[in-house]
Every structure is written in structure tokens, then in C-alpha cells.
Amino acid sequence: MRGELGNPRLLRVMNERRLLDRLQEHGPASRADLAKVTGLSKPTVSAALAGLAKDGLVHLVGEVSGRPGPVTSLYDMNAGSAHVAGIDIGRDWNRVVVADLRGSFVGREDGRNDASTTADLAAHVRELAHAAAAAAGLEWSAVTCAVAGTPGVYDPVAGRLDFAGNVPGADLVEQLRSALDPDLVIENDINLAAVGEHAYGEGRGKTHFALVSVGTGVGMGIVVNGELYVGARGAAGEVSYLPTAEDPAGDPAALEHGSTEALASAPGVVRAARAAGLDLGSAKEVFEAAGRGDRTALAVVEAEGQRIGGLLVTVWAVLDPEVIVLSGGVGRNLDLLGGAIERRITELGPLRPRVVASALGDSGVLLGAVARARKRAWDLIFQSRLG
């Protein structure tokens, strides 16, 4: 380490990264202000900014006058100097966004997922990716890196997705890498939703929180000490496999997707509604009927809230988070589910988790993917500057 710290190029790049991190987090600043907050000397700051400006990573954004002495120049990171992509692969929808280095979306494409094979799915994602890049005025090849959120747990050794019953095959990652040229990172979609919630939503400023997603599937993302926690094998949060009081033993859906998911997911809500005599085709229709006061739909929603309430007590007892964020097409309906959830929590004992609905809508996974991709892009940029 001593030898590395004596490397002038390494020291220069470390100083540049320090300044870029500051500008990225706090916005425009003068050379004097940067020297003061980073502890670097003014000549060191000037040299680092000159190198970064030469390569287009920072630029002059304004001047401050009216103070004693010369006019003060303000510098900021050049958010458009590189672009990243976030990808959300779901059972019903695929979504791709292209963003700048501050995380602002500059191009987005959503499309219905009708793929029956992993090759078709990868081709669809590729089509959306190129369209999103075009919407941003870019070629897809100009994207520095991409992060894709998929159901399941990626096994990098075997190169396959495990616990991914909602995708058409375990070789999806291989197909995606063939279809998408830039640097591609695969992560669990609900973990990325938790990252997005931590950066932009109800988890912002929280040290410990959990995001529970109830939609097409059921899953959880966990943040401990401000960092995403994935466990020893990346499978932390696979709550779809928790047993339930209504354990559907022998049900093929429960064996493949887990008991909790078989009962509490959107398809489970539809099955319960049809068993109760409602001819409805989606969980959204069930909640709309409940919102209109349909008694049968209200009973289905009550049972769903009871299931979710039991799940949340389990999460709170194990993790003790500051807050549990509910997301997903089902979980976001806290206005209709909230009463049943609270009643079930009260029935189960003294634990009283704080539960809120996600405010990120269908963009949570994309926001988390972009946050991850931005960090990856900066790592790649500064690796290249080391030569």
C-alpha cells in the first residue's frame, strides 16, 4: 500500500475521484471551496480540475462576483459526459431507462413482456434498450454500463438464475449478455427496488429498513447499516418461500414459487376472487371492485391484508427495521389493505412495525438499477484513468 500511495498517477486519480464525489453529491463549487471541504491544497485542486475538465468530466458552470478579489469560477461535474442504463425485467412488463451520471432519466421505453423463451425475452429487452438510447439521442454502444434487475437469484459460478419461476428459463443471463453489448451487471429486482427506495423514496435517510414487494411475485430487499444485505448466497429476502397458515400443501404453484407467493401474489388474489365467485381477470380489477364497495371483493382484499400483515410481523421480528416499505402492484394498495394489515398485526402480538407504501410507482427497480450503474460507471471511468 505504501508503494501504491507513492504512485503519482494513483494519487492524482484519487484526488480527482474525491473532487468528483463532492461535486456529484453537493453540486457546483469553487476551487477554494473544494480545497476547504476536501483538505486538498488549492494547487492540487486546480490541477485535478484541469485534468478532469480536459477530459470533459467537469465543466465551468458559472461565476460569482461581488466579493472582494477576483471573480470566482464555479465548477460542476459534467453529468452528460457518460450515460448508463437501468433495466427492469418483469413477468408482465420490461422497462429500460438511459440516465446521465446524476441519475436523471434521459430516455425510457416500456413494453409488454409476451416472450415465451429467454431468447425472445432478451431480444425484446435489446429492442427497448436501443429505443431508450435513441430517445436520449445516443447509440446504445455509447452507454457505459447497464444494470438489469430480474426475478430470482443470479449464481455467477453456474451462470444461471435460481428461484426465478417468473422468467422463461434459467439461461436468461447468458441470453441478455449476448443481446446487450455494454458492461452488464445482473441483480435481483427487489434488491434494486430497495436500493431505489433508499436513494429516492421512503427509505431515504434510514439506516435499517426493508422493502416488501407484493405483485406478480413476492420478495423483499433488506438494508442494514445503510447497505444492501443479500446474505451468503444472494438469497436473503426470498420471503416467497415462507410457510403460511393456509399452507397449500401439494399445490404446484406453491412448490415452484413458495407458499407465500402462491397465496399473496397478484395471481393468488385473482384465484381467491374467482373462488369467491368473482369473474375478474387481474388483481387490479379486484382492488377496483373493492374500491367501489363490492362486498365479495372487499372480503378478498381483507384476506389479502391479513396475509400481508402476518408476513410483515415476521419481517419485523427478524430484522427490526425502522420502517417497512410496501411496493408492487398489490402492496401499493395500502389505502384498501391497511385496515386488514393493522388488524392482523394486532392479533399476532405486541410488535408494531411502521408500514408505508412506496411512492416510486413502477420506477423503483429502474431507479435502483441506475444508482448501481452510476457507481459502476464511475469505477470504470477512474480505472481507465489509471491506465
Residue pairs with C-beta under 8 A, 6 or more apart in sequence:
4 10
5 11
9 386
9 387
10 386
12 47
12 48
12 51
13 382
13 385
13 386
15 40
15 44
15 45
15 48
16 48
16 51
16 52
16 57
16 382
16 385
17 378
17 382
18 38
18 40
19 34
19 38
19 40
19 45
19 48
19 49
19 52
19 58
20 52
20 57
20 58
20 77
20 378
22 29
22 34
22 37
22 38
23 29
23 34
23 58
23 75
23 76
23 77
24 77
24 101
24 102
27 76
28 61
28 62
28 74
28 75
28 76
29 37
29 74
29 75
29 76
30 64
30 72
30 73
30 74
30 75
31 42
31 45
31 46
31 49
31 73
31 75
32 42
32 72
34 40
34 45
34 49
34 75
35 41
35 42
35 44
35 45
38 45
40 48
49 58
49 75
52 58
53 59
53 60
53 75
55 81
55 385
56 78
56 81
57 77
57 78
57 81
57 381
58 75
58 76
58 77
58 78
59 75
59 76
59 78
60 73
60 74
60 75
61 74
61 75
61 76
62 73
62 74
63 71
63 72
63 73
63 74
64 71
64 72
64 74
65 71
65 72
77 101
77 102
78 101
79 100
79 101
79 102
79 104
80 100
80 101
81 101
82 100
82 101
82 144
82 377
82 381
83 98
83 99
83 100
83 101
83 106
83 133
83 136
83 138
83 142
83 143
83 144
84 98
84 99
84 101
84 143
84 144
84 145
84 146
84 147
84 370
84 373
84 374
84 376
84 377
85 96
85 97
85 98
85 99
85 129
85 132
85 133
85 143
85 145
85 146
85 147
85 182
85 369
85 370
85 373
86 96
86 97
86 99
86 146
86 147
86 148
86 149
86 192
86 365
86 366
86 367
86 368
86 369
86 370
86 372
86 373
87 94
87 95
87 96
87 97
87 125
87 129
87 146
87 147
87 148
87 149
87 366
87 369
88 94
88 95
88 96
88 148
88 149
88 189
88 192
88 365
88 366
88 369
89 113
89 121
89 125
89 148
89 149
89 150
89 151
89 167
89 172
89 189
90 113
90 151
90 166
90 189
90 216
90 365
91 113
91 151
91 166
91 167
91 216
91 217
92 112
92 113
92 216
93 110
93 111
93 112
93 113
93 362
94 110
94 111
94 112
94 113
94 121
94 124
94 125
94 128
95 108
95 109
95 110
95 111
95 128
95 362
95 365
95 366
96 108
96 109
96 110
96 125
96 128
96 129
96 131
96 132
97 105
97 107
97 108
97 132
97 366
97 369
97 370
98 105
98 106
98 107
98 108
98 132
98 133
98 135
98 136
98 138
98 143
99 105
99 106
99 370
99 373
99 374
100 106
101 374
101 377
101 378
102 374
103 367
103 370
103 371
103 374
105 366
105 370
106 135
106 136
106 137
107 131
107 132
107 133
107 134
107 135
107 136
107 137
107 138
108 132
108 135
108 366
109 128
109 129
109 131
109 132
109 135
110 128
111 124
111 127
111 128
113 121
113 124
114 124
115 121
115 123
115 124
115 168
116 168
117 168
117 169
118 167
118 168
118 169
118 171
118 172
118 174
118 175
119 175
120 168
121 167
121 168
121 172
121 175
122 172
122 175
122 176
122 178
122 179
122 180
123 179
125 148
125 176
125 179
125 180
126 179
126 180
129 140
129 143
129 146
129 180
130 140
133 139
133 140
133 142
133 143
140 180
140 181
140 182
141 181
141 182
143 182
144 182
144 183
144 373
144 377
144 380
144 381
145 182
145 183
145 184
145 185
145 373
145 376
145 377
145 380
146 180
146 182
146 183
146 184
146 185
146 369
146 373
147 184
147 185
147 186
147 187
147 192
147 369
147 370
147 372
147 373
147 376
148 176
148 180
148 184
148 185
148 186
148 187
148 369
149 187
149 188
149 189
149 190
149 191
149 192
149 193
149 365
149 368
149 369
150 161
150 164
150 167
150 172
150 173
150 186
150 187
150 188
150 189
151 161
151 163
151 164
151 165
151 166
151 167
151 188
151 189
151 217
151 219
152 161
152 162
152 163
152 164
152 165
152 166
152 167
152 188
153 161
153 162
153 163
153 164
153 188
153 233
153 234
153 235
153 238
154 160
154 161
154 162
154 173
154 186
154 187
154 188
154 234
155 161
155 162
155 234
159 171
159 173
159 174
160 170
160 171
160 173
161 167
161 170
161 172
161 173
162 170
162 235
163 235
163 238
163 240
163 241
164 170
164 172
165 217
165 256
165 257
166 216
166 217
166 257
173 186
176 184
176 186
177 184
183 376
183 380
185 372
185 373
185 376
187 369
187 372
188 219
188 221
188 230
188 234
188 237
189 219
189 365
190 211
190 213
190 219
190 220
190 221
190 237
190 365
191 221
191 228
191 230
191 237
191 368
192 221
192 364
192 365
192 368
192 369
192 372
193 211
193 213
193 221
193 327
193 358
193 360
193 364
193 365
193 368
194 203
194 209
194 210
194 211
194 220
194 221
194 222
194 223
194 228
194 368
195 221
195 228
195 367
195 368
195 369
195 371
195 372
196 360
196 363
196 364
196 365
196 366
196 367
196 368
196 369
196 371
197 203
197 204
197 209
197 211
197 221
197 325
197 327
197 358
197 360
197 364
197 368
198 204
198 206
198 209
198 223
198 226
198 228
199 367
199 368
199 371
200 360
200 367
201 325
201 358
201 359
201 360
201 364
201 367
202 209
202 323
202 325
202 356
202 357
202 358
202 359
203 209
203 211
203 223
203 323
203 325
206 223
206 321
206 322
206 323
207 223
207 225
207 226
207 322
208 223
208 224
208 225
208 319
208 320
208 321
208 322
209 223
209 321
209 322
209 323
209 324
209 325
210 220
210 221
210 222
210 223
210 237
210 315
210 319
210 321
210 323
210 324
210 325
211 220
211 221
211 324
211 325
211 326
211 327
211 358
211 364
212 218
212 219
212 220
212 239
212 308
212 311
212 312
212 315
212 324
212 325
212 326
212 327
212 331
213 219
213 220
213 221
213 326
213 327
213 328
213 331
214 264
214 265
214 266
214 308
214 326
214 327
214 328
214 329
214 330
214 331
215 265
215 266
215 327
215 328
215 329
215 330
215 331
216 265
216 266
216 267
216 328
216 329
217 240
217 257
217 261
217 265
218 239
218 240
218 258
218 260
218 261
218 264
218 265
218 311
218 328
219 237
219 238
219 239
219 240
220 237
220 238
220 239
220 315
221 228
221 237
222 228
222 229
222 230
222 236
222 237
222 319
222 321
223 229
223 321
224 319
229 236
230 236
230 237
231 237
238 258
239 258
239 260
239 311
239 314
239 315
240 257
240 258
240 260
240 261
240 265
241 258
241 259
241 260
241 261
242 258
242 259
242 260
242 311
242 314
243 259
243 260
244 259
244 260
244 263
244 264
244 307
244 310
245 310
246 259
246 263
246 307
247 254
247 259
248 254
248 259
248 262
248 263
251 262
253 261
253 262
253 267
254 262
254 263
257 265
260 307
260 311
261 268
262 268
263 272
263 307
264 304
264 307
264 308
264 311
264 330
265 330
266 282
266 283
266 328
266 329
266 330
267 283
269 283
269 286
269 300
269 304
269 330
270 280
270 281
270 282
270 283
270 286
272 300
272 303
272 304
273 280
273 286
273 296
273 297
273 300
274 280
276 296
276 299
276 300
277 296
278 286
278 289
278 294
278 296
278 297
278 300
280 286
280 289
280 297
283 329
283 330
284 329
286 297
286 300
286 301
287 297
287 301
287 330
287 333
287 336
289 296
289 297
290 297
290 298
290 300
290 301
290 336
291 336
301 333
301 336
301 337
301 340
302 340
303 340
304 330
304 337
304 340
305 336
305 337
305 338
305 339
305 340
305 341
305 343
305 344
306 340
306 341
306 343
306 344
307 344
308 326
308 331
308 337
308 340
308 341
308 344
309 340
309 341
309 342
309 343
309 344
309 345
309 348
310 344
310 348
312 324
312 341
312 345
312 353
312 355
313 344
313 345
313 348
313 349
313 351
313 353
315 321
315 324
315 353
316 324
316 351
316 353
317 351
321 353
322 354
323 353
323 354
323 355
323 356
324 353
324 354
324 355
324 356
325 356
325 357
325 358
326 332
326 334
326 337
326 355
326 356
326 357
326 358
327 357
327 358
327 360
327 364
330 337
331 337
331 357
331 358
332 357
332 358
332 361
334 341
334 355
334 356
334 357
338 355
341 355
345 351
345 352
345 353
358 364
360 367
